Amino acid sequence: MYVPEDPPPDCPACGDPYDSVSRHTGGFVVNLLDNERYQRVCFYPATDGGKEGADGGEPAFDCYHHTHAQAGTD
């Protein structure tokens, strides 16, 4: 997992502001049932920036973490 160098100003999946973004190239688990900080995580396809693959890297997902306030909940 790492943070992309030039993340967009808003989430490309939903268009809302977000708190943080992380890029994952392997498997991962997301559980937000009792998360005090984040209400929603949006997933957006990306690559890891390496030399392999049609887009210049291995498949990856960017995870955009939205707080409760950003998601419109308390």
N, CA, C and O atoms as a printed pandas DataFrame, in Angstrom:
     atom_number atom_name residue_name chain_id  residue_number  x_coord  y_coord  z_coord
0              1         N          MET        A               1    0.839   -1.162    0.000
1              2        CA          MET        A               1    0.000    0.000    0.000
2              3         C          MET        A               1    0.887    1.227    0.000
3              4         O          MET        A               1    1.892    1.270    0.710
4              5         N          TYR        A               2    0.525    2.224   -0.789
5              6        CA          TYR        A               2    1.220    3.504   -0.752
6              7         C          TYR        A               2    0.266    4.617   -1.170
7              8         O          TYR        A               2   -0.828    4.344   -1.663
8              9         N          VAL        A               3    0.668    5.849   -0.980
9             10        CA          VAL        A               3   -0.140    7.010   -1.316
10            11         C          VAL        A               3    0.286    7.504   -2.701
11            12         O          VAL        A               3    1.474    7.730   -2.932
12            13         N          PRO        A               4   -0.671    7.677   -3.631
13            14        CA          PRO        A               4   -0.316    8.208   -4.950
14            15         C          PRO        A               4    0.331    9.588   -4.829
15            16         O          PRO        A               4   -0.017   10.375   -3.949
16            17         N          GLU        A               5    1.283    9.869   -5.732
17            18        CA          GLU        A               5    2.027   11.130   -5.669
18            19         C          GLU        A               5    1.196   12.355   -6.021
19            20         O          GLU        A               5    1.418   13.424   -5.451
20            21         N          ASP        A               6    0.251   12.234   -6.937
21            22        CA          ASP        A               6   -0.523   13.378   -7.397
22            23         C          ASP        A               6   -2.019   13.049   -7.379
23            24         O          ASP        A               6   -2.627   12.909   -8.440
24            25         N          PRO        A               7   -2.623   12.922   -6.185
25            26        CA          PRO        A               7   -4.031   12.544   -6.121
26            27         C          PRO        A               7   -4.942   13.677   -6.603
27            28         O          PRO        A               7   -4.586   14.850   -6.482
28            29         N          PRO        A               8   -6.110   13.336   -7.146
29            30        CA          PRO        A               8   -7.040   14.365   -7.604
30            31         C          PRO        A               8   -7.651   15.123   -6.415
31            32         O          PRO        A               8   -7.641   14.619   -5.292
32            33         N          PRO        A               9   -8.180   16.329   -6.657
33            34        CA          PRO        A               9   -8.758   17.110   -5.556
34            35         C          PRO        A               9  -10.044   16.509   -4.999
35            36         O          PRO        A               9  -10.341   16.685   -3.817
36            37         N          ASP        A              10  -10.818   15.795   -5.836
37            38        CA          ASP        A              10  -12.052   15.138   -5.399
38            39         C          ASP        A              10  -12.021   13.681   -5.827
39            40         O          ASP        A              10  -11.280   13.311   -6.737
40            41         N          CYS        A              11  -12.817   12.865   -5.178
41            42        CA          CYS        A              11  -12.887   11.432   -5.474
42            43         C          CYS        A              11  -13.370   11.222   -6.904
43            44         O          CYS        A              11  -14.435   11.722   -7.266
44            45         N          PRO        A              12  -12.608   10.488   -7.734
45            46        CA          PRO        A              12  -13.040   10.257   -9.109
46            47         C          PRO        A              12  -14.213    9.289   -9.224
47            48         O          PRO        A              12  -14.866    9.238  -10.267
48            49         N          ALA        A              13  -14.490    8.526   -8.180
49            50        CA          ALA        A              13  -15.589    7.572   -8.212
50            51         C          ALA        A              13  -16.936    8.235   -7.926
51            52         O          ALA        A              13  -17.933    7.906   -8.568
52            53         N          CYS        A              14  -16.974    9.173   -6.962
53            54        CA          CYS        A              14  -18.253    9.777   -6.578
54            55         C          CYS        A              14  -18.279   11.297   -6.718
55            56         O          CYS        A              14  -19.355   11.894   -6.699
56            57         N          GLY        A              15  -17.110   11.936   -6.858
57            58        CA          GLY        A              15  -17.039   13.381   -7.006
58            59         C          GLY        A              15  -17.018   14.167   -5.716
59            60         O          GLY        A              15  -16.934   15.395   -5.748
60            61         N          ASP        A              16  -17.091   13.490   -4.575
61            62        CA          ASP        A              16  -17.104   14.155   -3.274
62            63         C          ASP        A              16  -15.688   14.404   -2.760
63            64         O          ASP        A              16  -14.748   13.744   -3.203
64            65         N          PRO        A              17  -15.522   15.350   -1.827
65            66        CA          PRO        A              17  -14.229   15.504   -1.151
66            67         C          PRO        A              17  -13.898   14.227   -0.375
67            68         O          PRO        A              17  -14.794   13.457   -0.028
68            69         N          TYR        A              18  -12.613   14.009   -0.106
69            70        CA          TYR        A              18  -12.189   12.844    0.660
70            71         C          TYR        A              18  -11.084   13.254    1.628
71            72         O          TYR        A              18  -10.463   14.306    1.475
72            73         N          ASP        A              19  -10.851   12.405    2.626
73            74        CA          ASP        A              19   -9.864   12.688    3.664
74            75         C          ASP        A              19   -8.483   12.191    3.282
75            76         O          ASP        A              19   -7.487   12.876    3.518
76            77         N          SER        A              20   -8.413   10.999    2.692
77            78        CA          SER        A              20   -7.128   10.425    2.315
78            79         C          SER        A              20   -7.332    9.412    1.199
79            80         O          SER        A              20   -8.453    8.980    0.930
80            81         N          VAL        A              21   -6.226    9.039    0.552
81            82        CA          VAL        A              21   -6.267    8.045   -0.512
82            83         C          VAL        A              21   -5.082    7.110   -0.344
83            84         O          VAL        A              21   -3.999    7.533    0.059
84            85         N          SER        A              22   -5.295    5.830   -0.658
85            86        CA          SER        A              22   -4.212    4.855   -0.621
86            87         C          SER        A              22   -4.343    3.958   -1.840
87            88         O          SER        A              22   -5.454    3.706   -2.308
88            89         N          ARG        A              23   -3.204    3.466   -2.366
89            90        CA          ARG        A              23   -3.197    2.577   -3.535
90            91         C          ARG        A              23   -2.782    1.183   -3.096
91            92         O          ARG        A              23   -1.808    1.011   -2.362
92            93         N          HIS        A              24   -3.536    0.190   -3.557
93            94        CA          HIS        A              24   -3.304   -1.201   -3.174
94            95         C          HIS        A              24   -3.157   -2.059   -4.424
95            96         O          HIS        A              24   -3.977   -1.978   -5.339
96            97         N          THR        A              25   -2.111   -2.882   -4.460
97            98        CA          THR        A              25   -1.888   -3.769   -5.598
98            99         C          THR        A              25   -2.215   -5.218   -5.275
99           100         O          THR        A              25   -2.353   -6.033   -6.187
100          101         N          GLY        A              26   -2.339   -5.552   -4.018
101          102        CA          GLY        A              26   -2.689   -6.908   -3.623
102          103         C          GLY        A              26   -4.085   -6.941   -3.045
103          104         O          GLY        A              26   -4.822   -5.960   -3.140
104          105         N          GLY        A              27   -4.450   -8.036   -2.457
105          106        CA          GLY        A              27   -5.754   -8.145   -1.820
106          107         C          GLY        A              27   -5.813   -7.326   -0.542
107          108         O          GLY        A              27   -4.790   -7.063    0.091
108          109         N          PHE        A              28   -7.015   -6.928   -0.172
109          110        CA          PHE        A              28   -7.215   -6.179    1.060
110          111         C          PHE        A              28   -8.655   -6.337    1.512
111          112         O          PHE        A              28   -9.508   -6.767    0.736
112          113         N          VAL        A              29   -8.928   -5.997    2.748
113          114        CA          VAL        A              29  -10.257   -6.120    3.340
114          115         C          VAL        A              29  -10.689   -4.753    3.840
115          116         O          VAL        A              29   -9.885   -4.008    4.400
116          117         N          VAL        A              30  -11.958   -4.424    3.638
117          118        CA          VAL        A              30  -12.508   -3.160    4.122
118          119         C          VAL        A              30  -13.693   -3.477    5.020
119          120         O          VAL        A              30  -14.629   -4.157    4.599
120          121         N          ASN        A              31  -13.658   -2.991    6.249
121          122        CA          ASN        A              31  -14.759   -3.160    7.198
122          123         C          ASN        A              31  -15.029   -1.806    7.832
123          124         O          ASN        A              31  -14.199   -1.294    8.583
124          125         N          LEU        A              32  -16.181   -1.225    7.536
125          126        CA          LEU        A              32  -16.518    0.090    8.072
126          127         C          LEU        A              32  -17.700    0.030    9.033
127          128         O          LEU        A              32  -18.285    1.066    9.350
128          129         N          LEU        A              33  -18.059   -1.150    9.498
129          130        CA          LEU        A              33  -19.230   -1.281   10.347
130          131         C          LEU        A              33  -19.155   -0.408   11.598
131          132         O          LEU        A              33  -20.140    0.246   11.939
132          133         N          ASP        A              34  -18.046   -0.380   12.272
133          134        CA          ASP        A              34  -17.901    0.396   13.502
134          135         C          ASP        A              34  -16.722    1.341   13.416
135          136         O          ASP        A              34  -16.025    1.548   14.409
136          137         N          ASN        A              35  -16.486    1.916   12.256
137          138        CA          ASN        A              35  -15.352    2.795   12.061
138          139         C          ASN        A              35  -15.701    4.202   12.532
139          140         O          ASN        A              35  -16.630    4.814   12.005
140          141         N          GLU        A              36  -14.976    4.720   13.508
141          142        CA          GLU        A              36  -15.250    6.043   14.051
142          143         C          GLU        A              36  -14.790    7.160   13.127
143          144         O          GLU        A              36  -15.281    8.284   13.233
144          145         N          ARG        A              37  -13.858    6.875   12.226
145          146        CA          ARG        A              37  -13.290    7.926   11.383
146          147         C          ARG        A              37  -13.925    7.991    9.995
147          148         O          ARG        A              37  -14.234    9.078    9.506
148          149         N          TYR        A              38  -14.121    6.837    9.360
149          150        CA          TYR        A              38  -14.593    6.831    7.978
150          151         C          TYR        A              38  -15.966    6.187    7.845
151          152         O          TYR        A              38  -16.258    5.172    8.476
152          153         N          GLN        A              39  -16.807    6.804    7.005
153          154        CA          GLN        A              39  -18.134    6.283    6.708
154          155         C          GLN        A              39  -18.141    5.479    5.412
155          156         O          GLN        A              39  -18.862    4.491    5.284
156          157         N          ARG        A              40  -17.323    5.920    4.451
157          158        CA          ARG        A              40  -17.360    5.297    3.133
158          159         C          ARG        A              40  -15.952    5.261    2.549
159          160         O          ARG        A              40  -15.139    6.152    2.793
160          161         N          VAL        A              41  -15.680    4.212    1.774
161          162        CA          VAL        A              41  -14.462    4.116    0.974
162          163         C          VAL        A              41  -14.898    3.835   -0.457
163          164         O          VAL        A              41  -15.613    2.867   -0.719
164          165         N          CYS        A              42  -14.460    4.692   -1.387
165          166        CA          CYS        A              42  -14.719    4.473   -2.811
166          167         C          CYS        A              42  -13.478    3.838   -3.428
167          168         O          CYS        A              42  -12.354    4.151   -3.039
168          169         N          PHE        A              43  -13.687    2.949   -4.386
169          170        CA          PHE        A              43  -12.596    2.264   -5.063
170          171         C          PHE        A              43  -12.557    2.725   -6.517
171          172         O          PHE        A              43  -13.591    2.815   -7.179
172          173         N          TYR        A              44  -11.344    3.017   -7.006
173          174        CA          TYR        A              44  -11.180    3.482   -8.379
174          175         C          TYR        A              44   -9.992    2.750   -8.996
175          176         O          TYR        A              44   -8.920    2.707   -8.391
176          177         N          PRO        A              45  -10.159    2.170  -10.195
177          178        CA          PRO        A              45   -9.062    1.404  -10.803
178          179         C          PRO        A              45   -7.854    2.284  -11.116
179          180         O          PRO        A              45   -7.997    3.446  -11.497
180          181         N          ALA        A              46   -6.676    1.716  -10.951
181          182        CA          ALA        A              46   -5.412    2.424  -11.190
182          183         C          ALA        A              46   -4.359    1.390  -11.569
183          184         O          ALA        A              46   -4.663    0.204  -11.694
184          185         N          THR        A              47   -3.133    1.838  -11.751
185          186        CA          THR        A              47   -1.988    0.944  -11.908
186          187         C          THR        A              47   -0.924    1.395  -10.924
187          188         O          THR        A              47   -0.965    2.516  -10.417
188          189         N          ASP        A              48    0.031    0.510  -10.658
189          190        CA          ASP        A              48    1.064    0.835   -9.675
190          191         C          ASP        A              48    2.212    1.652  -10.256
191          192         O          ASP        A              48    3.157    1.980   -9.540
192          193         N          GLY        A              49    2.143    1.986  -11.552
193          194        CA          GLY        A              49    3.176    2.821  -12.157
194          195         C          GLY        A              49    4.417    2.075  -12.599
195          196         O          GLY        A              49    5.392    2.700  -13.015
196          197         N          GLY        A              50    4.407    0.743  -12.520
197          198        CA          GLY        A              50    5.567   -0.044  -12.929
198          199         C          GLY        A              50    5.667   -0.164  -14.435
199          200         O          GLY        A              50    4.955    0.527  -15.163
200          201         N          LYS        A              51    6.539   -1.031  -14.909
201          202        CA          LYS        A              51    6.811   -1.157  -16.341
202          203         C          LYS        A              51    5.901   -2.160  -17.041
203          204         O          LYS        A              51    5.828   -2.155  -18.270
204          205         N          GLU        A              52    5.212   -3.011  -16.308
205          206        CA          GLU        A              52    4.404   -4.054  -16.933
206          207         C          GLU        A              52    2.973   -3.571  -17.146
207          208         O          GLU        A              52    2.526   -2.627  -16.495
208          209         N          GLY        A              53    2.265   -4.216  -18.051
209          210        CA          GLY        A              53    0.867   -3.909  -18.285
210          211         C          GLY        A              53    0.681   -2.818  -19.329
211          212         O          GLY        A              53    1.597   -2.044  -19.607
212          213         N          ALA        A              54   -0.517   -2.766  -19.904
213          214        CA          ALA        A              54   -0.809   -1.827  -20.984
214          215         C          ALA        A              54   -0.747   -0.374  -20.535
215          216         O          ALA        A              54   -0.393    0.496  -21.331
216          217         N          ASP        A              55   -1.081   -0.092  -19.290
217          218        CA          ASP        A              55   -1.102    1.282  -18.792
218          219         C          ASP        A              55    0.168    1.644  -18.023
219          220         O          ASP        A              55    0.193    2.648  -17.312
220          221         N          GLY        A              56    1.206    0.848  -18.155
221          222        CA          GLY        A              56    2.456    1.163  -17.491
222          223         C          GLY        A              56    2.574    0.652  -16.081
223          224         O          GLY        A              56    3.364    1.187  -15.303
224          225         N          GLY        A              57    1.817   -0.366  -15.722
225          226        CA          GLY        A              57    1.954   -0.907  -14.383
226          227         C          GLY        A              57    1.005   -2.058  -14.121
227          228         O          GLY        A              57    0.142   -2.381  -14.936
228          229         N          GLU        A              58    1.185   -2.659  -12.978
229          230        CA          GLU        A              58    0.316   -3.734  -12.536
230          231         C          GLU        A              58   -1.024   -3.158  -12.080
231          232         O          GLU        A              58   -1.074   -2.025  -11.601
232          233         N          PRO        A              59   -2.110   -3.920  -12.223
233          234        CA          PRO        A              59   -3.414   -3.443  -11.767
234          235         C          PRO        A              59   -3.399   -3.106  -10.283
235          236         O          PRO        A              59   -2.745   -3.777   -9.485
236          237         N          ALA        A              60   -4.125   -2.065   -9.931
237          238        CA          ALA        A              60   -4.224   -1.623   -8.541
238          239         C          ALA        A              60   -5.576   -0.939   -8.346
239          240         O          ALA        A              60   -6.295   -0.678   -9.311
240          241         N          PHE        A              61   -5.912   -0.654   -7.095
241          242        CA          PHE        A              61   -7.085    0.144   -6.759
242          243         C          PHE        A              61   -6.659    1.298   -5.883
243          244         O          PHE        A              61   -5.874    1.128   -4.950
244          245         N          ASP        A              62   -7.186    2.488   -6.189
245          246        CA          ASP        A              62   -7.050    3.619   -5.282
246          247         C          ASP        A              62   -8.278    3.620   -4.388
247          248         O          ASP        A              62   -9.404    3.502   -4.872
248          249         N          CYS        A              63   -8.066    3.751   -3.089
249          250        CA          CYS        A              63   -9.144    3.755   -2.109
250          251         C          CYS        A              63   -9.272    5.166   -1.541
251          252         O          CYS        A              63   -8.353    5.677   -0.901
252          253         N          TYR        A              64  -10.413    5.778   -1.780
253          254        CA          TYR        A              64  -10.679    7.143   -1.322
254          255         C          TYR        A              64  -11.520    7.060   -0.061
255          256         O          TYR        A              64  -12.648    6.568   -0.088
256          257         N          HIS        A              65  -10.961    7.547    1.057
257          258        CA          HIS        A              65  -11.570    7.419    2.381
258          259         C          HIS        A              65  -12.357    8.683    2.717
259          260         O          HIS        A              65  -11.790    9.771    2.811
260          261         N          HIS        A              66  -13.678    8.525    2.898
261          262        CA          HIS        A              66  -14.567    9.643    3.204
262          263         C          HIS        A              66  -14.960    9.613    4.679
263          264         O          HIS        A              66  -15.402    8.581    5.185
264          265         N          THR        A              67  -14.800   10.736    5.363
265          266        CA          THR        A              67  -15.234   10.826    6.754
266          267         C          THR        A              67  -16.758   10.826    6.812
267          268         O          THR        A              67  -17.426   10.908    5.781
268          269         N          HIS        A              68  -17.297   10.734    8.012
269          270        CA          HIS        A              68  -18.757   10.770    8.200
270          271         C          HIS        A              68  -19.320   12.092    7.683
271          272         O          HIS        A              68  -20.362   12.099    7.027
272          273         N          ALA        A              69  -18.654   13.202    7.964
273          274        CA          ALA        A              69  -19.126   14.506    7.505
274          275         C          ALA        A              69  -19.084   14.597    5.984
275          276         O          ALA        A              69  -20.019   15.123    5.380
276          277         N          GLN        A              70  -18.031   14.103    5.354
277          278        CA          GLN        A              70  -17.924   14.140    3.897
278          279         C          GLN        A              70  -18.971   13.264    3.229
279          280         O          GLN        A              70  -19.398   13.546    2.110
280          281         N          ALA        A              71  -19.386   12.203    3.910
281          282        CA          ALA        A              71  -20.397   11.298    3.372
282          283         C          ALA        A              71  -21.813   11.763    3.711
283          284         O          ALA        A              71  -22.789   11.139    3.296
284          285         N          GLY        A              72  -21.926   12.861    4.466
285          286        CA          GLY        A              72  -23.222   13.409    4.811
286          287         C          GLY        A              72  -23.945   12.689    5.932
287          288         O          GLY        A              72  -25.175   12.704    5.995
288          289         N          THR        A              73  -23.177   12.049    6.830
289          290        CA          THR        A              73  -23.769   11.370    7.982
290          291         C          THR        A              73  -23.148   11.910    9.252
291          292         O          THR        A              73  -22.133   12.605    9.208
292          293         N          ASP        A              74  -23.751   11.594   10.373
293          294        CA          ASP        A              74  -23.213   12.035   11.678
294          295         C          ASP        A              74  -22.375   10.960   12.299
295          296         O          ASP        A              74  -21.841   11.148   13.392
